[in-house]
Amino acid sequence: MTVLLAVLGAAVLHAAWNAMAHGVPDRLGGFALLGLSSGVCALVAIAITGLPPAEAWPYILASVVLHLVYYGGLVMSYNLGQFSQVYPLARGTSPWVVAVVAVVLLNQHLVPLELAGVLLISAGLIALVFIGGRPTRHQSPALLAAFGTGLLIAAYTVVDGVAVRKVPLASYMGWTFTLQNAVLILFVLWRRGLGFLRVEKRYLYAGLGGGLVSLAAYSLVLWAQTRGALAAIAALRETSIIFGAIIGALFFGERFGPKRALAATVVVAGITLITLA
């Protein structure tokens, strides 16, 4: 139950930092602000833990590369299609792919209730893609990009899930966040200079605060991965989409609607099955 609550808490935090970042007009600059605050915290972690063991480096470097390519895939998906379609598809693809990899390659056992819960959560999230109507042929590039992004999410989820069972959590988290944020910030500095810091205070605070919340959210997920089934944790984490829709309805006046409510019900049913497993 502790692991379940930790992952659901991480999902709420994930939705919260996305909502905070949503208000920053400059998306690239917003990513840099997120990376700046979470990167500083990660530097503190590595100052305390020191160098990780040698066997941790392949996982750290793989995770950094996958996360950076994921950011690129996400931006490409947003440029090609609508957020309301590409994001649910990307996040809904990840859980069932992680489940396949965990069972086939990692020999992790899923009881029938857990498997059913993972599939229900994925189905509920992917159903959000069709809320605006059936995708048309010209939307295929965006949907393919979103699917590829989902595969990247699954890939870094598996890498991180295996890594934190073999190497110290704080050291792994610290070095992974430090390196990926360093690359991200250097890229933004190359493209924009220090202009991303010259924004209104409310946007500055939203970006920096979002970075702290995102670090807390992923730290909870990494901790849970040391104790629970990888596929179930991946599925529970993606419920952040539903929490994000609820936050949008409550604080931004966005319409939730009966179709979103139905998809949320399917996701809740999946969570219930995983809880009962």
C-alpha beads as a LAMMPS data file, in Angstrom:
LAMMPS data file: protein, C-alpha beads

277 atoms
276 bonds

1 atom types
1 bond types

-500.0 500.0 xlo xhi
-500.0 500.0 ylo yhi
-500.0 500.0 zlo zhi

Masses

1 110.0

Atoms # bond

1 1 1 0.000 0.000 0.000
2 1 1 2.925 2.366 0.721
3 1 1 4.279 1.846 -2.791
4 1 1 0.817 2.419 -4.282
5 1 1 0.351 5.682 -2.385
6 1 1 3.861 6.827 -3.317
7 1 1 3.269 6.298 -7.041
8 1 1 -0.173 7.911 -6.990
9 1 1 1.358 10.814 -5.071
10 1 1 4.030 11.037 -7.754
11 1 1 1.281 11.077 -10.407
12 1 1 -0.424 14.012 -8.658
13 1 1 2.904 15.859 -8.410
14 1 1 3.638 15.114 -12.074
15 1 1 0.289 16.607 -13.061
16 1 1 0.960 19.583 -10.783
17 1 1 4.348 20.466 -12.298
18 1 1 2.919 20.103 -15.806
19 1 1 0.148 22.503 -14.810
20 1 1 2.743 24.923 -13.411
21 1 1 4.842 24.692 -16.575
22 1 1 1.717 25.021 -18.730
23 1 1 1.449 28.669 -17.740
24 1 1 4.953 29.580 -18.968
25 1 1 4.559 31.052 -22.497
26 1 1 8.091 30.155 -23.619
27 1 1 8.074 26.334 -23.562
28 1 1 11.792 25.940 -24.319
29 1 1 12.682 28.513 -21.678
30 1 1 10.281 26.804 -19.304
31 1 1 12.127 23.507 -19.771
32 1 1 15.359 25.324 -18.930
33 1 1 13.864 26.780 -15.748
34 1 1 12.649 23.332 -14.736
35 1 1 16.102 21.920 -15.378
36 1 1 17.793 24.727 -13.478
37 1 1 16.011 24.177 -10.168
38 1 1 15.961 20.373 -10.312
39 1 1 19.577 20.383 -11.479
40 1 1 20.705 22.409 -8.466
41 1 1 19.026 19.894 -6.143
42 1 1 20.651 17.053 -8.063
43 1 1 24.057 18.728 -7.610
44 1 1 23.464 18.725 -3.854
45 1 1 22.720 14.996 -4.038
46 1 1 25.939 14.169 -5.875
47 1 1 27.941 16.428 -3.536
48 1 1 26.717 14.233 -0.670
49 1 1 26.897 10.828 -2.381
50 1 1 30.022 11.332 -4.493
51 1 1 30.791 9.248 -7.564
52 1 1 28.476 6.306 -8.262
53 1 1 29.868 2.768 -8.570
54 1 1 31.380 1.930 -11.960
55 1 1 28.509 -0.414 -12.875
56 1 1 26.057 2.496 -12.574
57 1 1 27.499 4.519 -15.468
58 1 1 25.979 2.542 -18.381
59 1 1 22.531 2.953 -16.815
60 1 1 23.071 6.644 -16.033
61 1 1 24.278 7.482 -19.542
62 1 1 21.524 5.403 -21.175
63 1 1 18.874 7.118 -19.055
64 1 1 20.248 10.588 -19.851
65 1 1 20.286 9.908 -23.611
66 1 1 16.796 8.381 -23.574
67 1 1 15.341 11.280 -21.577
68 1 1 16.881 13.854 -23.931
69 1 1 15.626 12.024 -27.030
70 1 1 12.229 11.750 -25.298
71 1 1 12.137 15.545 -24.892
72 1 1 12.842 15.860 -28.615
73 1 1 10.139 13.336 -29.462
74 1 1 7.655 15.161 -27.274
75 1 1 8.407 18.496 -28.946
76 1 1 8.083 16.866 -32.383
77 1 1 4.741 15.328 -31.391
78 1 1 3.463 18.711 -30.178
79 1 1 4.586 20.389 -33.401
80 1 1 2.821 17.798 -35.547
81 1 1 -0.403 17.294 -33.603
82 1 1 -2.698 18.441 -30.838
83 1 1 -1.662 18.024 -27.214
84 1 1 -4.991 16.381 -26.354
85 1 1 -4.226 13.543 -28.771
86 1 1 -0.466 13.028 -28.801
87 1 1 0.184 13.228 -25.055
88 1 1 -2.368 10.573 -23.976
89 1 1 -1.146 8.263 -26.749
90 1 1 2.490 8.651 -25.668
91 1 1 1.750 8.101 -21.980
92 1 1 -0.810 5.355 -22.632
93 1 1 1.604 3.391 -24.829
94 1 1 4.279 3.132 -22.162
95 1 1 2.594 0.911 -19.508
96 1 1 1.738 -2.050 -21.733
97 1 1 5.147 -1.922 -23.446
98 1 1 6.858 -1.925 -20.038
99 1 1 4.658 -4.867 -19.034
100 1 1 5.759 -6.872 -22.080
101 1 1 9.441 -6.100 -21.489
102 1 1 9.204 -6.811 -17.749
103 1 1 7.581 -10.212 -18.289
104 1 1 9.498 -11.355 -21.380
105 1 1 12.983 -9.960 -20.787
106 1 1 13.208 -9.279 -17.046
107 1 1 11.275 -12.366 -15.898
108 1 1 9.053 -10.296 -13.614
109 1 1 5.801 -12.014 -12.712
110 1 1 2.456 -10.249 -13.042
111 1 1 -0.570 -11.807 -11.402
112 1 1 -3.751 -11.692 -13.532
113 1 1 -5.255 -8.781 -11.564
114 1 1 -2.094 -6.690 -12.041
115 1 1 -2.008 -7.433 -15.754
116 1 1 -5.683 -6.557 -16.129
117 1 1 -5.104 -3.340 -14.185
118 1 1 -2.162 -2.328 -16.407
119 1 1 -4.195 -2.973 -19.565
120 1 1 -7.221 -1.070 -18.248
121 1 1 -5.099 1.961 -17.346
122 1 1 -3.468 1.927 -20.799
123 1 1 -6.878 1.564 -22.467
124 1 1 -8.357 4.433 -20.455
125 1 1 -5.472 6.743 -21.308
126 1 1 -5.392 5.862 -25.005
127 1 1 -9.177 6.375 -25.144
128 1 1 -8.486 10.059 -24.487
129 1 1 -6.975 10.198 -27.993
130 1 1 -10.425 9.656 -29.501
131 1 1 -12.323 12.221 -27.417
132 1 1 -12.004 14.808 -30.174
133 1 1 -13.160 12.322 -32.807
134 1 1 -11.552 9.610 -34.872
135 1 1 -8.026 10.597 -36.001
136 1 1 -7.753 11.332 -39.710
137 1 1 -5.050 10.200 -42.132
138 1 1 -3.258 13.563 -42.095
139 1 1 -2.817 13.142 -38.335
140 1 1 -0.823 9.932 -38.843
141 1 1 2.637 11.596 -38.567
142 1 1 1.691 13.105 -35.209
143 1 1 0.308 9.815 -33.914
144 1 1 3.404 7.933 -35.090
145 1 1 5.618 10.479 -33.349
146 1 1 3.540 10.108 -30.188
147 1 1 3.777 6.323 -30.356
148 1 1 7.548 6.570 -30.763
149 1 1 7.650 8.905 -27.770
150 1 1 5.719 6.300 -25.787
151 1 1 8.353 3.714 -26.672
152 1 1 11.042 6.097 -25.391
153 1 1 9.122 6.518 -22.117
154 1 1 8.966 2.747 -21.800
155 1 1 12.698 2.486 -22.551
156 1 1 13.855 4.925 -19.868
157 1 1 11.343 3.439 -17.423
158 1 1 12.892 -0.007 -17.871
159 1 1 16.465 1.326 -17.679
160 1 1 15.732 3.282 -14.504
161 1 1 13.755 0.400 -12.993
162 1 1 16.636 -2.027 -13.471
163 1 1 19.259 0.506 -12.365
164 1 1 17.740 1.462 -9.018
165 1 1 17.682 -2.195 -7.975
166 1 1 21.436 -2.416 -8.538
167 1 1 22.912 0.971 -7.585
168 1 1 22.295 3.491 -4.761
169 1 1 19.122 5.464 -5.459
170 1 1 20.341 8.942 -4.382
171 1 1 23.545 8.681 -6.396
172 1 1 21.758 7.406 -9.507
173 1 1 19.071 10.061 -9.303
174 1 1 21.593 12.841 -8.636
175 1 1 23.900 12.048 -11.539
176 1 1 21.073 11.342 -13.992
177 1 1 19.293 14.622 -13.275
178 1 1 22.553 16.603 -13.186
179 1 1 23.759 15.388 -16.575
180 1 1 20.467 15.599 -18.443
181 1 1 19.701 19.052 -17.064
182 1 1 23.211 20.274 -17.865
183 1 1 22.779 19.262 -21.516
184 1 1 19.295 20.801 -21.632
185 1 1 20.411 24.131 -20.121
186 1 1 23.491 24.346 -22.369
187 1 1 21.251 23.768 -25.387
188 1 1 18.869 26.550 -24.334
189 1 1 21.788 28.889 -23.607
190 1 1 23.142 28.173 -27.090
191 1 1 19.766 28.926 -28.664
192 1 1 18.537 31.764 -26.443
193 1 1 21.332 32.976 -24.185
194 1 1 20.199 34.106 -20.729
195 1 1 16.933 35.432 -22.124
196 1 1 14.966 32.539 -20.605
197 1 1 15.635 34.072 -17.177
198 1 1 14.193 37.455 -18.156
199 1 1 10.540 36.615 -17.722
200 1 1 7.772 37.832 -15.461
201 1 1 8.216 36.753 -11.855
202 1 1 5.122 34.547 -11.904
203 1 1 6.523 32.586 -14.870
204 1 1 9.961 32.426 -13.287
205 1 1 8.508 31.036 -10.050
206 1 1 6.281 28.615 -11.961
207 1 1 9.227 27.243 -13.924
208 1 1 11.603 26.950 -10.981
209 1 1 8.890 25.568 -8.696
210 1 1 7.851 23.086 -11.345
211 1 1 11.405 21.752 -11.455
212 1 1 11.373 21.042 -7.724
213 1 1 8.000 19.327 -7.948
214 1 1 9.112 17.251 -10.954
215 1 1 12.212 16.119 -9.059
216 1 1 10.074 15.076 -6.092
217 1 1 7.661 13.222 -8.383
218 1 1 10.315 11.201 -10.167
219 1 1 12.193 10.510 -6.948
220 1 1 9.043 8.858 -5.583
221 1 1 8.751 6.774 -8.755
222 1 1 12.385 5.649 -8.572
223 1 1 11.959 4.716 -4.911
224 1 1 8.809 2.729 -5.738
225 1 1 10.665 0.888 -8.498
226 1 1 13.021 -0.553 -5.889
227 1 1 10.074 -2.215 -4.163
228 1 1 7.272 -2.971 -6.623
229 1 1 6.528 -4.541 -10.003
230 1 1 7.857 -2.363 -12.804
231 1 1 4.792 -2.688 -15.055
232 1 1 2.283 -1.827 -12.322
233 1 1 4.308 1.207 -11.220
234 1 1 4.621 2.432 -14.823
235 1 1 0.848 2.167 -15.265
236 1 1 0.033 3.905 -11.985
237 1 1 2.456 6.744 -12.778
238 1 1 0.651 7.548 -16.022
239 1 1 -2.572 8.263 -14.161
240 1 1 -1.071 11.751 -13.914
241 1 1 -2.970 12.462 -17.162
242 1 1 -6.285 12.018 -15.345
243 1 1 -5.107 14.122 -12.407
244 1 1 -3.966 16.749 -14.906
245 1 1 -7.423 16.821 -16.499
246 1 1 -8.974 17.271 -13.056
247 1 1 -6.560 20.127 -12.245
248 1 1 -7.410 21.721 -15.590
249 1 1 -11.129 21.532 -14.833
250 1 1 -10.785 22.882 -11.294
251 1 1 -8.223 25.655 -11.791
252 1 1 -8.160 26.550 -15.495
253 1 1 -11.833 26.230 -16.375
254 1 1 -11.171 23.448 -18.893
255 1 1 -14.078 21.166 -19.751
256 1 1 -13.866 17.660 -18.283
257 1 1 -16.945 16.224 -19.999
258 1 1 -18.612 12.798 -19.931
259 1 1 -16.073 11.146 -22.271
260 1 1 -13.148 12.143 -20.066
261 1 1 -15.146 10.983 -17.062
262 1 1 -15.634 7.579 -18.719
263 1 1 -11.916 7.283 -19.492
264 1 1 -11.120 8.280 -15.902
265 1 1 -13.504 5.587 -14.645
266 1 1 -11.670 2.958 -16.690
267 1 1 -8.349 4.166 -15.249
268 1 1 -9.730 4.055 -11.700
269 1 1 -10.913 0.483 -12.335
270 1 1 -7.363 -0.395 -13.376
271 1 1 -5.942 1.179 -10.218
272 1 1 -8.443 -0.806 -8.153
273 1 1 -7.382 -4.097 -9.745
274 1 1 -3.691 -3.359 -9.106
275 1 1 -4.551 -2.491 -5.493
276 1 1 -6.376 -5.781 -5.028
277 1 1 -3.576 -7.850 -6.584

Bonds

1 1 1 2
2 1 2 3
3 1 3 4
4 1 4 5
5 1 5 6
6 1 6 7
7 1 7 8
8 1 8 9
9 1 9 10
10 1 10 11
11 1 11 12
12 1 12 13
13 1 13 14
14 1 14 15
15 1 15 16
16 1 16 17
17 1 17 18
18 1 18 19
19 1 19 20
20 1 20 21
21 1 21 22
22 1 22 23
23 1 23 24
24 1 24 25
25 1 25 26
26 1 26 27
27 1 27 28
28 1 28 29
29 1 29 30
30 1 30 31
31 1 31 32
32 1 32 33
33 1 33 34
34 1 34 35
35 1 35 36
36 1 36 37
37 1 37 38
38 1 38 39
39 1 39 40
40 1 40 41
41 1 41 42
42 1 42 43
43 1 43 44
44 1 44 45
45 1 45 46
46 1 46 47
47 1 47 48
48 1 48 49
49 1 49 50
50 1 50 51
51 1 51 52
52 1 52 53
53 1 53 54
54 1 54 55
55 1 55 56
56 1 56 57
57 1 57 58
58 1 58 59
59 1 59 60
60 1 60 61
61 1 61 62
62 1 62 63
63 1 63 64
64 1 64 65
65 1 65 66
66 1 66 67
67 1 67 68
68 1 68 69
69 1 69 70
70 1 70 71
71 1 71 72
72 1 72 73
73 1 73 74
74 1 74 75
75 1 75 76
76 1 76 77
77 1 77 78
78 1 78 79
79 1 79 80
80 1 80 81
81 1 81 82
82 1 82 83
83 1 83 84
84 1 84 85
85 1 85 86
86 1 86 87
87 1 87 88
88 1 88 89
89 1 89 90
90 1 90 91
91 1 91 92
92 1 92 93
93 1 93 94
94 1 94 95
95 1 95 96
96 1 96 97
97 1 97 98
98 1 98 99
99 1 99 100
100 1 100 101
101 1 101 102
102 1 102 103
103 1 103 104
104 1 104 105
105 1 105 106
106 1 106 107
107 1 107 108
108 1 108 109
109 1 109 110
110 1 110 111
111 1 111 112
112 1 112 113
113 1 113 114
114 1 114 115
115 1 115 116
116 1 116 117
117 1 117 118
118 1 118 119
119 1 119 120
120 1 120 121
121 1 121 122
122 1 122 123
123 1 123 124
124 1 124 125
125 1 125 126
126 1 126 127
127 1 127 128
128 1 128 129
129 1 129 130
130 1 130 131
131 1 131 132
132 1 132 133
133 1 133 134
134 1 134 135
135 1 135 136
136 1 136 137
137 1 137 138
138 1 138 139
139 1 139 140
140 1 140 141
141 1 141 142
142 1 142 143
143 1 143 144
144 1 144 145
145 1 145 146
146 1 146 147
147 1 147 148
148 1 148 149
149 1 149 150
150 1 150 151
151 1 151 152
152 1 152 153
153 1 153 154
154 1 154 155
155 1 155 156
156 1 156 157
157 1 157 158
158 1 158 159
159 1 159 160
160 1 160 161
161 1 161 162
162 1 162 163
163 1 163 164
164 1 164 165
165 1 165 166
166 1 166 167
167 1 167 168
168 1 168 169
169 1 169 170
170 1 170 171
171 1 171 172
172 1 172 173
173 1 173 174
174 1 174 175
175 1 175 176
176 1 176 177
177 1 177 178
178 1 178 179
179 1 179 180
180 1 180 181
181 1 181 182
182 1 182 183
183 1 183 184
184 1 184 185
185 1 185 186
186 1 186 187
187 1 187 188
188 1 188 189
189 1 189 190
190 1 190 191
191 1 191 192
192 1 192 193
193 1 193 194
194 1 194 195
195 1 195 196
196 1 196 197
197 1 197 198
198 1 198 199
199 1 199 200
200 1 200 201
201 1 201 202
202 1 202 203
203 1 203 204
204 1 204 205
205 1 205 206
206 1 206 207
207 1 207 208
208 1 208 209
209 1 209 210
210 1 210 211
211 1 211 212
212 1 212 213
213 1 213 214
214 1 214 215
215 1 215 216
216 1 216 217
217 1 217 218
218 1 218 219
219 1 219 220
220 1 220 221
221 1 221 222
222 1 222 223
223 1 223 224
224 1 224 225
225 1 225 226
226 1 226 227
227 1 227 228
228 1 228 229
229 1 229 230
230 1 230 231
231 1 231 232
232 1 232 233
233 1 233 234
234 1 234 235
235 1 235 236
236 1 236 237
237 1 237 238
238 1 238 239
239 1 239 240
240 1 240 241
241 1 241 242
242 1 242 243
243 1 243 244
244 1 244 245
245 1 245 246
246 1 246 247
247 1 247 248
248 1 248 249
249 1 249 250
250 1 250 251
251 1 251 252
252 1 252 253
253 1 253 254
254 1 254 255
255 1 255 256
256 1 256 257
257 1 257 258
258 1 258 259
259 1 259 260
260 1 260 261
261 1 261 262
262 1 262 263
263 1 263 264
264 1 264 265
265 1 265 266
266 1 266 267
267 1 267 268
268 1 268 269
269 1 269 270
270 1 270 271
271 1 271 272
272 1 272 273
273 1 273 274
274 1 274 275
275 1 275 276
276 1 276 277
